[in-house]
Every structure is written in structure tokens, then in C-alpha cells.
Amino acid sequence: MKLALGTAQFGLNYGISNDQGQVNVNEIKQILTLAKASCITTLDTALAYGNSEKSIGTSGFSNHFSVITKISANSHLSIEEQVKLSLSNLQCEELDAVLFHDIAPLLNNTGENHFSKLEALKDTGIIKRIGVSVYTPEQLSLLSDMYNLDIVQAPLNWLDQRFIQPEVTNLLINKNIKLHARSIFLQGLLLQPEIQKRTYFSKFVHLFSKYNAIIKELECDYLTFALAIVVQKAPHIERAVIGCCSKKQLTQLIQCYADAKNLKLPPDDILNSLATSELTLINPSLWVN
């Protein structure tokens, strides 16, 4: 299964559609139990996700998953201290990957020093892979020329199809960089039509009308259609990072992931017409309440 479990909700009240708040410890254990039983093998977390890492560690499940975490080159802690802290929080001895959460420091004259610190840790076997979290293909192209990246995390959904374009796919394949897709649901915006009606999103009503019409025509639910881009249109991605707030939500995600495999999608020209380059829509950090 390509799904990786995102854990921001384990430590933060995260997501525009999250009306349940931070997930409690008992629910976390139930979610991780189901994930393990369902062949979800990867957890995605970060030091910046509140007490997410600690919640995973105290659950007793961290050694049952490959864990990816993210650090900051702008932290008051050194690269080594951040990795050590993550290992301590998670109560594990190694990490599948460590990603730089913010790329700006990698683009200045201290970047090589930051990256070399992770390379040294990779040489010891504490971490297996090194990568970055990016927002645009241009960032990916630039950083992949500067550094030997193993993995990159980037946004992908029906409105943001930049990372499944042939030129990006070819770059990833040629440089042997694994892609982990995030923002599949655009923080829940693509799952809940009522959120699409909020004032901020009114200027994109034509796009949402087209999106909702496709789902109505397919007679499927929003979750199944949102997952279909991962299942049917992105064969090159290694994992799709999805978050949930309850065992019930994860159960639904797993079922809809299976349903998405058999969903008969409309022609590519219709699906491609959903894509937009409008950053004020596809980049949630630019949303204004």
C-alpha cells in the first residue's frame, strides 16, 4: 500500500477541516494498531508537530514502522541534536529518513554544511535517507542539482498536478529520488464542499463547480476521488502521506483507497483541466481566513 500515515494531528490541532482537535493517546494507539494491521508501513512526523513524536514513542509502535521526520536548519539546536531528540522522542534507534522542513538555509552558503551533517549521520546508519520538503518543481530542480537527495516530499492533488508532469517525473527517475506526496486532500478542502463555500475561496468557485460535477457524475464519494490521483495517476510515487484523527477515519481511508483502484475516471483532458497554478489556492500557507 502506498499510504503513509501523517501524524501532524497527533501533536497539533491541524487542518482546515479538522473539527476534532488533537488526537488523544488512546485513539493514537488504535490508529497505529489498524495501520500496522493494514500494511501501512510508514509514519511521517516532525519535531515541529507539537508532541507528535512523543505520542508515537509512548504508544510503543515506533519500531513497527519506518519513521520519517523533519528538522529545521534554523533551529537553535544543531542538526545532530535535533536527530538525537527525535530518536529519543520516538523511542527508536534509527530513522528511515530525515527531511529538511525548510529549504531556505540550504540555498545559502551554509547549506552544504547543514547537509553534510545529515550525510555524516547517514554514514553511521542512524538514518537511512536524506531529503527535503518542497513546494514547487523549481525548488526540486534547484536542490537536486545542489545535493544528493534520496527523497523529496511535495504536494499533489487534483488541483495541484505539478509533480506528476513528465519533466518532473523524469527528473525524479533519472536522479533516483523517491517522491512522497502530501496535501492529497488540500487540508480537507477537496473533501468538504461546505468549506469550499467560505468567502476566501469564492474566487475559485468555477474550479470547485467543475470538481464537484465530476464527483457527481462518477457517483463516488469525495474521498475515493481524491485518492484516485495517487492510485491511478502517480505510479512513480513511493508514498502518499495522509492524516487522520480517529480509527474510524483511517478505516474509511483504507476502504476508499481500495475503491479508488477500480474507479473509472473521466478522460485525461477533463482531469487535467482541474489543475491550477494559482498558488493562493494550492498553497494553504497563503490562505487568508
N, C-alpha and C positions, 0 to 999 in steps of 0.2 A: 504493500500500500504506500502511495506517495505522500500521504498525510503526515505532517509533523505537528506535534501539539504545541501551540504557542501558549506561554504561561504569564503573559502580562497581567491577566485578570487574577492570577494567584497572589499578586502583590500590590495591585493598583485597582482603582475604580476606572477601568479603561474602556473606551469605545463609545461612540455617539449613541449606539443602540443598547448599551448595557444599562438595564434598569434594575439589576440585581446587586450591583456593587462588587466589592472584592470577595473572592471565593473563600469560604471558611475551610479550616483544616480537614474536617470530616469529609466535606464534599470533594476536596482535592484528592484525598485517598481513594474515593470512589471513582473519580475521573481517571486517575492513574491506573487503577485496577482494571477498568474497562479498556483503557488504551492498550495496556500490555496484552490483555486477552484478545484484542482485535488486531494485533500485529502492527500497531503504531510503534515504531522503534526509536523515534527521535523527539527530544524535548528542546524547545527553543526558549531561552531565557536571557536575562541581562542583569548586571549589577544595578542598572537604572530602574528596574521593575520593582521598586519597593522591597518587600521581603519575599519576593517570588522564589529566589534561590534557597533561602532558608526554609520556606514551606516545602519545597521539593525535598530538601535534605532531611527534614524531620519526618517526612512521610515514609521514609525507608525505601523509596522506589528508585532513587537516582542511579543505582548500579544496574537497574533493569533496562535502562535506556541509554542511547547515545545522546549526550548533552552538548548543546551548542550555547555558548554565552557570548555576551558582547561587553566590550570595555571602552573606555574613553582615553584618548591620548592627552586630554586636557585635565584629567583628574589630578587631585593633589597627591594621590597615590601613584607609585611607579607602575609600569606595566607588570613587572614581576609581582608586586604587592597585590594588584588587582586580581591577577590569575590565582594567586595563593588564597585570597579572600573568597573567590568564587568556589574553589575546591573545598575550602572549609565550610562555606555555607551549604554547599551541595552534599557534603559528606561523601565525596568520591575522590579517587586518586588520579583520574585523568579526564580530559575533555575531548570530545570528538572534534570540536572546532572552537576557535575564539575569533570573533569578528570585531573590527573597529566600528563602533557605533556612529562615530562622527568622522568624516573623512578630511575635513579641513586641515588638521595638523599633518596629515600625510602628504599634503600638497606643498608644504613649505620646506625650508632647509633642515628641519628637524625630523622630517618624515622617515628618512632612511634609518635613523637611529631608533625611532619607535618600532618600526617594522622588524629591525634586526633583533630587538629584544624578544619578540614573539618567535622569531626563527630559532633563537638560542633555546627557548623553551621547547620548541618542536623537536629539536635535536635530542633533548633529554627524554622525549617520549611522554611528557606530561600532557601535551596537546598534539593532536594528530594533524590538524589542518588550520590554515590561517586564511582569513578573508576580510571582507568589508561589507557594510550595508550601504547601498547606493540608492539614489532616486531617479537617475537618468542614464540612458545608454552612453551619453558623453562622459559621464563620470566613470563608468565602467571601462570605456576605451582608454581614457587617460591613465587610470590607476593600473590597468592590466599591462600597460606599456612600462610603467614605473616599477612594478612589484610582481613577484612570483606568487600570484594568488591561487589558492586551492578552491575557494568557494566564494560566492557572492550572493547576497540577499537583496532582492529587488521587488518592486510592486508589479502585480499582474492581476488584471480583472478585465471584464468585457469593455469597460470604458478606457482602460489603460493597457493597450496591447503592444507597447513599445518593445518589451523584452521577448516577444515571440516573433519579431520581424526577422527575415532571413539574414540580414547583415549582423544582427546581434547574436543570433543562434550560431552562425558560422564562427564568429569571434570566440564564443564560449567553447565550441567544439575544438577549434584549432589550438586554443591555449589550454585545453583540458581543465576548464574552470567549471565547477558544478554550480548550478543555479538553484537557489531556494526562493520560491515565490511567496511574497507576503501580500497583505491587503487584498485578498481574493474577494472579500465582501465589502471592501472600502469602508471599514469600520461599521458595517451593518447597513450602510446606505443602500446597497443593492438588494437587501433582503426585506426592507420595510418601506412600502410606498408612502406611508404616512410621514416618514422622515423626509422624503423627497419633496414634500409639500411645504417644508419650512421656508421662511422668507428668503434666507440666503441662497437656496437652491432654485428659486423661481426663474432665474435667467437660463436655467438648463432644462426647462420643462419639455422642450421639444425632444431632447435626448431621452429623458425618462419616459416620455409617452411612447417612443419607439421601443425602448427596452421592455416596458410593461406589456406592450402589444405582442411582442414575440413570445413572452411567457404565457400570455393568454391563448395565443394560437397553438402553442405546444401542449397546453393543458397540463403543465407540470408546476411544481412549487418553485418558489424563488431560490431556495437553497440548492435544489438539484441543478437548475440552470446556471447558477453562479459557479458551481463546482465543475460544470461541464467543460469550461475553458481549460482547466487543469487536466482533466481526464482525456479529453479528445483533441485539444489543440496545442498542447505543450509537451510533446513526448520527450523533449530534451531536459526537462526539469527533474532534479533529483527529489525534491520535497516541496510540498505546498504547506506553508505554515498557517494553521487555523487555530483560533482560540475558542474556548467555551467557558461557561460559567456554572455548568452542572452536568451530572452524569446523563440526565435526560437530554440535554442539548447535544452531548457527544454521541449518544445513541442515534439521534436524528441525523447528525452529520455523517456518521458511518453508513447509515441506510441510504441517504441521498447521494453519497459518493458512489455507492454501488449502482443506484438508479441512473446516475449521470453517464455511466458507461453505455447504457442502452438507449439514451435519449436521442431521438432523430432530430438533429439540428437543421436549421434553415441553411440555404446556400451561403458560401463564404462572403459574397458581396454584401449580404444583409448583416452578417455578423461583424464584418469589417466596418460597416457604417456606424456601429456603436462606438468605435474608438474616437477619442478626442485628445487633442494636445493641450487643452485648457487646464493649466496647472492649478488654477484656483478651484477646480473640481476634483482632479485626480490626486492632488497632494493635500491630505487632510490637515497638515500643519498650517496651511494657508486659509483654512476655513475661518470665517468670522461669525461669531454667534449673533 
